[in-house]
Amino acid sequence: MATRLLILGGTTEARALAARIAALPNYSAVLSLAGRTVSPLAQAVPVRVGGFGGVAGLTAYLKAERIDALVVATHPFAARIAENATLAARDAGIPAVRLLRPPWTPGAGDDWRLFPSLESLVERLGETPRRLLVTIGRQEAHAFAAAPHHSYWFRSIEPIEPPLRLPNAEFLLERGPFTIEDEIALLSRHRIDVLVTKNSGGDATRAKLDAARALGIPVLMVDRPPASGLSEVGTVDAVLDFLDHHAPPAERGA
C-alpha cells in the first residue's frame, strides 16, 4: 500500500519533490499551498489550497486523511508554519522532515550586513536618502513605510496589497530565475545603491547577489529565523532517503 504524504509547499523545492513523488508508485502525495499566490504554477500531484487552522487543525487533517509522513517544504522564512508542523506531526504520531534549501553565504568581494528582522534593517537605513532595490516578497513590504524618504524599487511576483503608499516607489512584477546580466542591467538602470533581501537561498534569485558584488553595491539581508526542530535536509534525494527509513510502505497501518 502506498505511503501517504502531505507536502507543505510553495517553493521550487516543493514542486520538484512533488514531481519526483508523482513518478513513484509506492507514494501518494497531496501538496498544500497557503494560497498567497493568485496564479501558482502547475503541480504534478493533487493540490489543496488554504490554511489548516493552526496546530489542532493540521493534526486533525493528518489523522483524518491517514497521512503517513509530513514534508515541510515551505519558504525558509515561514517559521510559524514549520513550528506548527513540528507539533502537529508529533501529535499525530508520524515522521516529519523539512526540505530546506541551503542559505547563501558571502564570498570574496561581497559586502553583506545581516539583520535579525526586517524592522531592525529598516531602522538602520539612516536619514540620508538612498536608492534601494527591495526583494523580500510582498508580505512584509509595508515595513518600509517607516522610512519614506528613500527611493524604492520593490520586486515581487504579485502586487503588494494593500497598496504601499510611498512618495518615491516603483513596483516591478517579475518571477525568477534571473540572470546576472539582467540583474546588473536593472541595478545600473535605476542607479541602485543598496540591495535589500532575505537569506532565502537557492539558485533562482542568487544572481542579484552576484550582480551587487560586481557593481560594489552593499547588501542588507534579513538573516534566517531559528530552526523549527524538525530534521532538516537540503535535497529531494535526501527527503526520499528519510522517507525510506522512517515511513516505508510496509509500516502503514502497523
Secondary structure, 3 states (H helix, E strand, C coil): CCEEEEEECCCHHHHHHHHHHHCCCCEEEEEEECCCCCCCCCCCCCEEECCCCHHHHHHHHHHHCCCCEEEECCCCCCHHHHHHHHHHHHHHCCCEEEECCCCCCCCCCCCEEEECCHHHHHHCCCCCCCEEEEECCCCCHHHHHHCCCCEEEEEECCCCCCCCCCCCEEEEECCCCCCHHHHHHHHHHCCCCEEEEECCCCCCCCHHHHHHHHHCCCEEEECCCCCCCCEEECCHHHHHHHHHHHCCHHHCCC
